[in-house]
Amino acid sequence: MRQLLVLLVLVGIGHSAAKLNRVQLHVNKNFTKTHGSVKAEKTVLASKYSFLAENSFSVSSSSATENLHNSMNNEYYGVIAIGTPKQRFNILFDTGSANLWVPSASCPASNTACQRHNKYNSAASSTYVANGEEFAIEYGTGSLSGFLSTDTVTIAGISIKDQTFGEALSEPGTTFVDAPFAGILGLAFSAIAVDGVTPPFDNMVSQGLLDEPVISFYLKRQGTAVRGGELILGGIDSSLYRGSLTYVPVSVPAYWQFTRFNILFDTGSANLWVPSASCPASNTACQRHNKYNSAASSTYVANGEEFAIEYGTGSLSGFLSTDTVTIAGISIKDQTFGEALSEPGTTFVDAPFAGILGLAFSAIAVDGVTPPFDNMVSQGLLDEPVISFYLKRQGTAVRGGELILGGIDSSLYRGSLTYVPVSVPAYWQFTVNTIKTNGILLCNGCQAIADTGTSLIAVPLAAYRKINRQLGATDNGGGEAFVRCGRISALPKVNLNIGGTVFTLAPRDYIVKVTQYGQTYCMSAFTYMEGLSFWILGDVFIGKFYTVFDKGNERIGFARVADY
């Protein structure tokens, strides 16, 4: 019934003089993986969750580049060398682990994976230093084990002296038998390194071999076995990406871990909340979504104050916490938000979003918490105290529209914006001169609220009854009205006069097709709620009219979207 907007990716690309920090919004679509794809993915993800990587290298004055080879578009591997003279190995560069290991020349004949790949022979290297300590790494298929050795390791022409690594004697299951790589080089933090071994990347940094302590990946889509992409050590190649980079802080320097949430951006509320890692198993909605784990964040600040937000289905409750919140590459420091322990009813169980980020005024914020947008403004993170919404009609799960923070993109609408003042800086509430359909006056000087948190248009009961009479719609007794689908083209337009400009909703705009038990029905987007005295304009309206929420000037603006 509702078309909900979800945060999935973060971008910051500009089209106007102001810096436009863009958040891609996505329309909720069902997504089904095949059993085959799940099975193949879980083979690696059982113990790892990184891309597979492999070969050829070159060096520049500022950074080193490792060319990667592409095997079936899902395995990337590169070449390194160990010892003097160099013994070469195809290697998986793995950001999900922190050790380097390769097959040992001492591995038994029963180790099929070892026998099928290059093996390190310490006796053939003049720079080998014996260690001999046993090591083991747990994988989903068993324990890879062997012993530690030390030698010179060369990657992309960079020679790391005295690098300790594992010589594998036993490789479990069939995971590594047909792999295009012989071993794995971990690029995660030393905190997860087995046996406290210093990772190769850390040694590159400490030995002064890199200009910057940075690695970057370019995995070429539709690449070839010869040119599958690049791993760049010590720098970034800006020619390999568009726009600017979006950074988020690492939650805990162990894995390259950060917490991300799909969020409903709601101009009808003013608090941010997400599910808490402390929520009970009985909280189904929480269990089905990402959860915030304060123990995994180095920037977390405890608050602990209880909070509760009333919804029609009950009270969402939990406690407050403070941390850094990142939206579209903008990091808001010391943002207080709610960790939800209880989520009422079934409202949030199947929702494509984990939580809600309110964009209304601080006057309606629960517990007096400063809203994220207000903190962006006070911390000087935006060029302008403005947000704007473009909700793409007939959008896809990849491209559902945009929320722009800090500016306006004039390419997304036609003509000029019509602004009206906010009546009361609480909700985004304003005065509508008139609303008419078929010449019938539905409201005169009424109040309306622009609310991205709903897909419908909620109206007072008197207006609801008038609209239904003009549409020939039948009420179901619950504030929802239906028309015969064959009559849509004959239905009247609804005209809203806002600030002297008439904004028109055609039948195709306000009739929503819903399916139940295989049957399609045509529902009017005009609904009512008990006791409602004003209009709530949701996505049905905002989707047709680009909407600007100008908090600095306490006004709201509308213009017809360019592609509708």
C-alpha positions as semicolon CSV with decimal commas, in nm:
position;residue;x (nm);y (nm);z (nm)
1;M;0,000;0,000;0,000
2;R;0,289;0,235;0,068
3;Q;0,583;0,305;-0,159
4;L;0,869;0,348;0,083
5;L;1,200;0,517;0,019
6;V;1,512;0,337;0,124
7;L;1,873;0,447;0,160
8;L;2,105;0,201;-0,009
9;V;2,395;0,392;-0,151
10;L;2,557;0,724;-0,063
11;V;2,674;0,971;-0,329
12;G;2,771;1,336;-0,341
13;I;2,752;1,475;-0,697
14;G;2,671;1,838;-0,767
15;H;2,466;2,008;-1,038
16;S;2,441;2,360;-0,899
17;A;2,661;2,621;-0,735
18;A;2,596;2,467;-0,394
19;K;2,752;2,138;-0,304
20;L;2,490;1,872;-0,365
21;N;2,538;1,570;-0,143
22;R;2,315;1,310;-0,302
23;V;2,161;1,005;-0,146
24;Q;2,028;0,754;-0,395
25;L;1,678;0,644;-0,294
26;H;1,530;0,311;-0,393
27;V;1,183;0,182;-0,449
28;N;1,103;-0,134;-0,258
29;K;1,115;-0,437;-0,491
30;N;1,113;-0,808;-0,411
31;F;1,455;-0,960;-0,463
32;T;1,512;-1,333;-0,499
33;K;1,846;-1,503;-0,534
34;T;1,875;-1,840;-0,703
35;H;1,973;-2,142;-0,498
36;G;2,280;-2,182;-0,716
37;S;2,402;-1,829;-0,656
38;V;2,347;-1,860;-0,281
39;K;2,533;-2,190;-0,266
40;A;2,829;-2,056;-0,463
41;E;2,847;-1,743;-0,253
42;K;2,826;-1,926;0,078
43;T;3,120;-2,148;-0,012
44;V;3,342;-1,849;0,043
45;L;3,124;-1,649;0,279
46;A;3,112;-1,931;0,531
47;S;3,445;-1,805;0,651
48;K;3,523;-1,504;0,433
49;Y;3,315;-1,229;0,282
50;S;3,558;-1,063;0,048
51;F;3,608;-1,068;-0,326
52;L;3,851;-1,319;-0,473
53;A;4,155;-1,159;-0,623
54;E;4,504;-1,205;-0,898
55;N;4,832;-1,063;-1,139
56;S;5,111;-0,854;-1,308
57;F;5,250;-0,546;-1,144
58;S;5,391;-0,199;-1,199
59;V;5,521;0,086;-0,984
60;S;5,478;0,463;-0,993
61;S;5,649;0,727;-0,785
62;S;5,349;0,773;-0,560
63;S;5,179;0,437;-0,552
64;A;5,210;0,077;-0,661
65;T;4,953;-0,087;-0,886
66;E;4,875;-0,458;-0,884
67;N;4,685;-0,571;-1,193
68;L;4,405;-0,814;-1,120
69;H;4,286;-1,096;-1,341
70;N;3,920;-1,180;-1,382
71;S;3,796;-1,539;-1,365
72;M;3,424;-1,580;-1,451
73;N;3,355;-1,221;-1,336
74;N;3,357;-1,319;-0,969
75;E;3,710;-1,421;-0,879
76;Y;3,996;-1,172;-0,880
77;Y;4,349;-1,280;-0,809
78;G;4,699;-1,128;-0,836
79;V;5,064;-1,228;-0,844
80;I;5,313;-1,188;-0,561
81;A;5,661;-1,327;-0,514
82;I;5,832;-1,471;-0,206
83;G;6,202;-1,530;-0,148
84;T;6,532;-1,469;-0,328
85;P;6,522;-1,552;-0,616
86;K;6,150;-1,484;-0,648
87;Q;5,898;-1,768;-0,626
88;R;5,569;-1,652;-0,780
89;F;5,217;-1,721;-0,656
90;N;4,866;-1,632;-0,768
91;I;4,710;-1,477;-0,457
92;L;4,364;-1,377;-0,336
93;F;4,384;-1,026;-0,189
94;D;4,140;-1,048;0,100
95;T;4,019;-0,747;0,300
96;G;3,842;-0,991;0,532
97;S;4,155;-1,145;0,686
98;A;4,501;-1,030;0,796
99;N;4,746;-1,316;0,730
100;L;4,948;-1,422;0,429
101;W;4,979;-1,792;0,354
102;V;5,088;-2,002;0,056
103;P;5,124;-2,379;0,000
104;S;5,440;-2,532;0,139
105;A;5,680;-2,751;-0,058
106;S;5,659;-2,978;0,247
107;C;5,286;-3,045;0,203
108;P;5,189;-3,414;0,172
109;A;5,075;-3,569;-0,156
110;S;4,728;-3,608;-0,004
111;N;4,687;-3,227;-0,003
112;T;4,532;-3,196;-0,350
113;A;4,496;-2,817;-0,339
114;C;4,864;-2,780;-0,256
115;Q;4,972;-3,019;-0,531
116;R;4,776;-2,823;-0,793
117;H;4,940;-2,486;-0,717
118;N;5,286;-2,334;-0,684
119;K;5,455;-2,420;-0,356
120;Y;5,701;-2,218;-0,148
121;N;6,041;-2,388;-0,112
122;S;6,240;-2,230;0,171
123;A;6,554;-2,418;0,071
124;A;6,558;-2,231;-0,260
125;S;6,560;-1,884;-0,097
126;S;6,873;-1,708;0,034
127;T;6,661;-1,463;0,239
128;Y;6,458;-1,730;0,423
129;V;6,453;-1,713;0,804
130;A;6,316;-2,012;0,992
131;N;6,036;-1,965;1,242
132;G;5,860;-2,299;1,274
133;E;5,570;-2,191;1,497
134;E;5,252;-2,380;1,414
135;F;4,956;-2,184;1,276
136;A;4,595;-2,266;1,192
137;I;4,313;-2,065;1,035
138;E;3,955;-2,183;1,071
139;Y;3,740;-2,202;0,758
140;G;3,384;-2,326;0,722
141;T;3,516;-2,647;0,568
142;G;3,782;-2,709;0,831
143;S;4,115;-2,582;0,961
144;L;4,394;-2,472;0,726
145;S;4,718;-2,543;0,910
146;G;5,094;-2,545;0,877
147;F;5,386;-2,345;1,018
148;L;5,524;-1,993;1,005
149;S;5,825;-1,879;0,805
150;T;5,987;-1,542;0,730
151;D;6,119;-1,413;0,398
152;T;6,112;-1,120;0,156
153;V;5,769;-1,077;-0,003
154;T;5,733;-0,874;-0,323
155;I;5,404;-0,719;-0,433
156;A;5,377;-0,489;-0,736
157;G;5,752;-0,439;-0,733
158;I;5,759;-0,349;-0,362
159;S;5,982;-0,577;-0,155
160;I;5,879;-0,625;0,209
161;K;6,170;-0,747;0,417
162;D;6,130;-0,997;0,703
163;Q;5,765;-1,072;0,634
164;T;5,629;-1,362;0,837
165;F;5,372;-1,580;0,661
166;G;5,220;-1,924;0,678
167;E;5,338;-2,231;0,490
168;A;5,023;-2,441;0,449
169;L;5,049;-2,816;0,494
170;S;4,678;-2,894;0,516
171;E;4,403;-2,716;0,315
172;P;4,053;-2,827;0,416
173;G;3,773;-2,955;0,190
174;T;3,759;-2,869;-0,179
175;T;3,748;-2,490;-0,140
176;F;4,103;-2,432;-0,262
177;V;4,142;-2,729;-0,499
178;D;4,013;-2,558;-0,815
179;A;4,072;-2,201;-0,704
180;P;4,269;-1,983;-0,948
181;F;4,482;-1,866;-0,655
182;A;4,739;-2,058;-0,450
183;G;4,708;-1,865;-0,125
184;I;4,561;-1,561;0,048
185;L;4,707;-1,224;0,144
186;G;4,501;-1,054;0,414
187;L;4,456;-0,675;0,403
188;A;4,254;-0,626;0,722
189;F;4,383;-0,488;1,052
190;S;4,643;-0,660;1,270
191;A;4,386;-0,711;1,549
192;I;4,254;-1,020;1,368
193;A;4,589;-1,158;1,252
194;V;4,638;-1,519;1,360
195;D;4,933;-1,567;1,600
196;G;4,987;-1,190;1,617
197;V;5,173;-1,186;1,286
198;T;5,220;-0,837;1,141
199;P;5,024;-0,816;0,814
200;P;5,214;-0,738;0,492
201;F;5,039;-0,402;0,446
202;D;5,138;-0,291;0,798
203;N;5,499;-0,381;0,722
204;M;5,486;-0,182;0,397
205;V;5,380;0,121;0,598
206;S;5,630;0,076;0,883
207;Q;5,915;0,018;0,636
208;G;5,830;0,341;0,451
209;L;5,749;0,165;0,125
210;L;5,429;0,359;0,051
211;D;5,351;0,728;0,007
212;E;5,019;0,687;0,190
213;P;4,880;0,411;0,416
214;V;4,602;0,350;0,165
215;I;4,490;0,063;-0,055
216;S;4,223;0,087;-0,323
217;F;4,047;-0,165;-0,545
218;Y;3,915;-0,137;-0,898
219;L;3,737;-0,459;-0,998
220;K;3,661;-0,432;-1,368
221;R;3,313;-0,544;-1,466
222;Q;3,311;-0,756;-1,782
223;G;3,687;-0,769;-1,749
224;T;3,910;-1,025;-1,918
225;A;4,141;-1,290;-1,778
226;V;4,427;-1,055;-1,864
227;R;4,285;-0,731;-1,734
228;G;4,039;-0,776;-1,451
229;G;4,108;-0,460;-1,254
230;E;4,367;-0,321;-1,013
231;L;4,469;-0,323;-0,651
232;I;4,654;0,001;-0,582
233;L;4,887;0,017;-0,286
234;G;4,971;0,353;-0,135
235;G;4,732;0,576;-0,321
236;I;4,415;0,639;-0,522
237;D;4,370;0,666;-0,899
238;S;4,097;0,926;-0,954
239;S;4,066;0,829;-1,322
240;L;3,900;0,503;-1,217
241;Y;3,590;0,657;-1,058
242;R;3,343;0,937;-1,113
243;G;3,264;1,223;-0,878
244;S;3,408;1,223;-0,528
245;L;3,475;0,948;-0,280
246;T;3,231;0,886;0,005
247;Y;3,408;0,795;0,329
248;V;3,261;0,634;0,639
249;P;3,453;0,560;0,960
250;V;3,560;0,205;1,039
251;S;3,353;0,086;1,335
252;V;3,634;-0,121;1,489
253;P;3,986;-0,146;1,337
254;A;3,978;-0,522;1,289
255;Y;3,778;-0,602;0,977
256;W;3,696;-0,317;0,738
257;Q;3,369;-0,291;0,923
258;F;3,109;-0,017;0,913
259;T;2,743;-0,014;1,004
260;R;2,491;0,081;0,738
261;F;2,116;0,100;0,756
262;N;1,836;0,130;0,506
263;I;1,643;0,432;0,632
264;L;1,306;0,593;0,565
265;F;1,362;0,969;0,531
266;D;1,053;1,118;0,691
267;T;0,963;1,488;0,679
268;G;0,677;1,412;0,918
269;S;0,894;1,337;1,223
270;A;1,216;1,469;1,374
271;N;1,399;1,178;1,541
272;L;1,645;0,920;1,413
273;W;1,609;0,565;1,539
274;V;1,747;0,226;1,434
275;P;1,714;-0,125;1,579
276;S;1,943;-0,201;1,872
277;A;2,173;-0,502;1,896
278;S;2,024;-0,537;2,245
279;C;1,671;-0,598;2,116
280;P;1,510;-0,924;2,234
281;A;1,456;-1,222;2,007
282;S;1,082;-1,158;2,033
283;N;1,125;-0,831;1,839
284;T;1,076;-0,976;1,491
285;A;1,119;-0,645;1,310
286;C;1,453;-0,589;1,481
287;Q;1,576;-0,939;1,407
288;R;1,502;-0,898;1,036
289;H;1,710;-0,581;0,993
290;N;2,058;-0,449;1,060
291;K;2,112;-0,361;1,424
292;Y;2,332;-0,095;1,580
293;N;2,602;-0,241;1,804
294;S;2,752;0,027;2,026
295;A;3,029;-0,209;2,138
296;A;3,158;-0,217;1,780
297;S;3,197;0,163;1,753
298;S;3,494;0,359;1,884
299;T;3,294;0,686;1,859
300;Y;2,997;0,568;2,066
301;V;2,897;0,778;2,366
302;A;2,653;0,630;2,615
303;N;2,332;0,817;2,699
304;G;2,087;0,557;2,823
305;E;1,781;0,780;2,858
306;E;1,461;0,597;2,771
307;F;1,263;0,710;2,468
308;A;0,928;0,619;2,315
309;I;0,751;0,724;1,995
310;E;0,380;0,664;1,955
311;Y;0,260;0,496;1,637
312;G;-0,092;0,388;1,547
313;T;-0,001;0,028;1,624
314;G;0,165;0,101;1,957
315;S;0,468;0,259;2,114
316;L;0,816;0,214;1,968
317;S;1,057;0,229;2,259
318;G;1,418;0,188;2,360
319;F;1,700;0,414;2,478
320;L;1,910;0,699;2,348
321;S;2,271;0,675;2,233
322;T;2,517;0,913;2,069
323;D;2,757;0,841;1,784
324;T;2,878;0,965;1,445
325;V;2,608;0,936;1,179
326;T;2,707;0,946;0,810
327;I;2,465;1,037;0,532
328;A;2,579;1,087;0,172
329;G;2,940;1,110;0,287
330;I;2,855;1,375;0,547
331;S;2,961;1,272;0,897
332;I;2,754;1,426;1,177
333;K;2,945;1,411;1,502
334;D;2,778;1,354;1,839
335;Q;2,437;1,275;1,694
336;T;2,191;1,142;1,950
337;F;1,948;0,879;1,823
338;G;1,723;0,604;1,947
339;E;1,819;0,239;1,980
340;A;1,487;0,059;1,940
341;L;1,418;-0,238;2,166
342;S;1,046;-0,271;2,096
343;E;0,881;-0,211;1,756
344;P;0,502;-0,234;1,774
345;G;0,268;-0,445;1,560
346;T;0,370;-0,564;1,215
347;T;0,440;-0,218;1,069
348;F;0,817;-0,259;1,058
349;V;0,847;-0,637;1,022
350;D;0,848;-0,654;0,642
351;A;0,951;-0,293;0,581
352;P;1,251;-0,249;0,348
353;F;1,396;0,000;0,592
354;A;1,546;-0,065;0,935
355;G;1,469;0,272;1,093
356;I;1,348;0,627;1,038
357;L;1,535;0,955;1,007
358;G;1,309;1,252;1,076
359;L;1,358;1,573;0,878
360;A;1,097;1,793;1,047
361;F;1,165;2,074;1,296
362;S;1,314;2,021;1,641
363;A;0,990;2,138;1,806
364;I;0,841;1,790;1,758
365;A;1,155;1,589;1,839
366;V;1,093;1,337;2,115
367;D;1,297;1,403;2,432
368;G;1,427;1,729;2,287
369;V;1,689;1,549;2,078
370;T;1,849;1,769;1,810
371;P;1,752;1,629;1,467
372;P;2,033;1,516;1,232
373;F;1,959;1,790;0,977
374;D;1,984;2,059;1,245
375;N;2,322;1,922;1,349
376;M;2,440;1,924;0,988
377;V;2,356;2,292;0,971
378;S;2,507;2,386;1,310
379;Q;2,825;2,189;1,235
380;G;2,868;2,373;0,903
381;L;2,838;2,057;0,693
382;L;2,601;2,202;0,430
383;D;2,629;2,494;0,191
384;E;2,263;2,581;0,250
385;P;2,011;2,478;0,519
386;V;1,796;2,315;0,252
387;I;1,683;1,964;0,163
388;S;1,499;1,866;-0,153
389;F;1,322;1,554;-0,272
390;Y;1,288;1,407;-0,617
391;L;1,077;1,090;-0,610
392;K;1,108;0,922;-0,947
393;R;0,779;0,797;-1,087
394;Q;0,809;0,446;-1,233
395;G;1,143;0,425;-1,056
396;T;1,342;0,108;-1,013
397;A;1,502;-0,060;-0,713
398;V;1,830;0,094;-0,829
399;R;1,707;0,440;-0,917
400;G;1,408;0,549;-0,714
401;G;1,486;0,918;-0,680
402;E;1,706;1,146;-0,473
403;L;1,722;1,326;-0,145
404;I;1,955;1,623;-0,182
405;L;2,112;1,769;0,130
406;G;2,231;2,128;0,119
407;G;2,090;2,246;-0,212
408;I;1,856;2,220;-0,509
409;D;1,904;2,055;-0,849
410;S;1,720;2,267;-1,106
411;S;1,759;2,000;-1,373
412;L;1,505;1,786;-1,188
413;Y;1,208;2,020;-1,229
414;R;1,038;2,243;-1,487
415;G;0,986;2,617;-1,462
416;S;1,033;2,790;-1,129
417;L;0,965;2,687;-0,772
418;T;0,660;2,823;-0,591
419;Y;0,741;2,892;-0,225
420;V;0,500;2,936;0,064
421;P;0,592;3,004;0,427
422;V;0,579;2,732;0,691
423;S;0,278;2,805;0,911
424;V;0,431;2,665;1,230
425;P;0,794;2,540;1,236
426;A;0,713;2,196;1,372
427;Y;0,588;1,982;1,085
428;W;0,638;2,108;0,728
429;Q;0,297;2,270;0,748
430;F;0,171;2,541;0,512
431;T;-0,147;2,706;0,385
432;V;-0,324;2,586;0,070
433;N;-0,542;2,855;-0,089
434;T;-0,799;2,615;-0,234
435;I;-0,841;2,253;-0,340
436;K;-1,106;2,174;-0,600
437;T;-1,225;1,884;-0,813
438;N;-1,496;1,902;-1,077
439;G;-1,553;2,260;-0,966
440;I;-1,639;2,142;-0,614
441;L;-1,451;2,322;-0,336
442;L;-1,282;2,070;-0,108
443;C;-1,101;2,321;0,109
444;N;-1,048;2,696;0,136
445;G;-0,743;2,830;0,319
446;C;-0,678;2,488;0,470
447;Q;-0,359;2,367;0,631
448;A;-0,148;2,093;0,472
449;I;0,167;1,903;0,565
450;A;0,421;1,766;0,314
451;D;0,516;1,423;0,443
452;T;0,762;1,189;0,266
453;G;0,681;0,924;0,526
454;T;0,352;0,834;0,362
455;S;0,257;0,744;0,006
456;L;-0,105;0,859;0,038
457;I;-0,298;1,185;0,081
458;A;-0,484;1,196;0,410
459;V;-0,775;1,442;0,428
460;P;-1,046;1,552;0,673
461;L;-1,364;1,345;0,671
462;A;-1,580;1,609;0,501
463;A;-1,332;1,642;0,212
464;Y;-1,300;1,264;0,190
465;R;-1,675;1,225;0,141
466;K;-1,685;1,500;-0,122
467;I;-1,397;1,345;-0,317
468;N;-1,558;1,001;-0,310
469;R;-1,883;1,142;-0,449
470;Q;-1,697;1,304;-0,739
471;L;-1,499;0,987;-0,808
472;G;-1,792;0,754;-0,765
473;A;-1,570;0,571;-0,516
474;T;-1,691;0,319;-0,260
475;D;-1,556;0,337;0,095
476;N;-1,454;0,008;0,257
477;G;-1,537;0,135;0,604
478;G;-1,174;0,183;0,697
479;G;-1,102;0,514;0,533
480;E;-1,007;0,362;0,197
481;A;-1,213;0,407;-0,120
482;F;-1,213;0,211;-0,445
483;V;-1,324;0,276;-0,803
484;R;-1,374;0,046;-1,099
485;C;-1,041;0,021;-1,283
486;G;-1,215;0,071;-1,617
487;R;-1,328;0,420;-1,511
488;I;-0,986;0,572;-1,436
489;S;-0,962;0,776;-1,757
490;A;-1,303;0,933;-1,689
491;L;-1,220;1,050;-1,337
492;P;-1,176;1,423;-1,262
493;K;-0,854;1,607;-1,187
494;V;-0,782;1,748;-0,842
495;N;-0,637;2,101;-0,838
496;L;-0,443;2,245;-0,544
497;N;-0,381;2,621;-0,544
498;I;-0,062;2,675;-0,345
499;G;0,089;3,023;-0,335
500;G;-0,110;3,123;-0,645
501;T;0,013;2,831;-0,855
502;V;-0,223;2,546;-0,941
503;F;-0,078;2,198;-0,894
504;T;-0,289;1,935;-1,068
505;L;-0,321;1,567;-0,983
506;A;-0,460;1,357;-1,268
507;P;-0,637;1,022;-1,212
508;R;-0,319;0,835;-1,298
509;D;-0,150;1,022;-1,013
510;Y;-0,399;0,949;-0,738
511;I;-0,532;0,604;-0,830
512;V;-0,321;0,325;-0,683
513;K;-0,346;-0,030;-0,811
514;V;-0,331;-0,289;-0,535
515;T;-0,330;-0,665;-0,566
516;Q;-0,475;-0,911;-0,318
517;Y;-0,521;-1,284;-0,366
518;G;-0,439;-1,246;-0,734
519;Q;-0,706;-0,979;-0,787
520;T;-0,621;-0,620;-0,887
521;Y;-0,818;-0,331;-0,736
522;C;-0,802;0,042;-0,801
523;M;-0,782;0,244;-0,480
524;S;-0,804;0,619;-0,438
525;A;-0,495;0,764;-0,272
526;F;-0,725;1,001;-0,080
527;T;-0,782;0,853;0,263
528;Y;-0,891;0,986;0,599
529;M;-0,797;0,937;0,960
530;E;-1,023;0,997;1,257
531;G;-1,009;1,353;1,388
532;L;-0,789;1,486;1,108
533;S;-0,841;1,861;1,046
534;F;-0,567;1,921;0,787
535;W;-0,436;1,760;0,468
536;I;-0,127;1,538;0,457
537;L;0,037;1,534;0,115
538;G;0,247;1,220;0,075
539;D;0,439;1,066;-0,212
540;V;0,138;1,081;-0,446
541;F;0,185;1,459;-0,449
542;I;0,560;1,487;-0,384
543;G;0,631;1,234;-0,658
544;K;0,482;1,464;-0,920
545;F;0,617;1,786;-0,774
546;Y;0,980;1,840;-0,682
547;T;0,974;1,955;-0,321
548;V;1,217;2,185;-0,143
549;F;1,226;2,202;0,238
550;D;1,403;2,529;0,314
551;K;1,464;2,524;0,687
552;G;1,678;2,837;0,685
553;N;1,393;3,051;0,550
554;E;1,114;2,841;0,703
555;R;0,943;2,787;0,369
556;I;0,853;2,503;0,137
557;G;0,867;2,504;-0,244
558;F;0,711;2,299;-0,525
559;A;0,764;2,262;-0,900
560;R;0,659;2,003;-1,160
561;V;0,926;1,733;-1,195
562;A;1,107;1,740;-1,527
563;D;1,053;1,380;-1,634
564;Y;0,686;1,336;-1,548
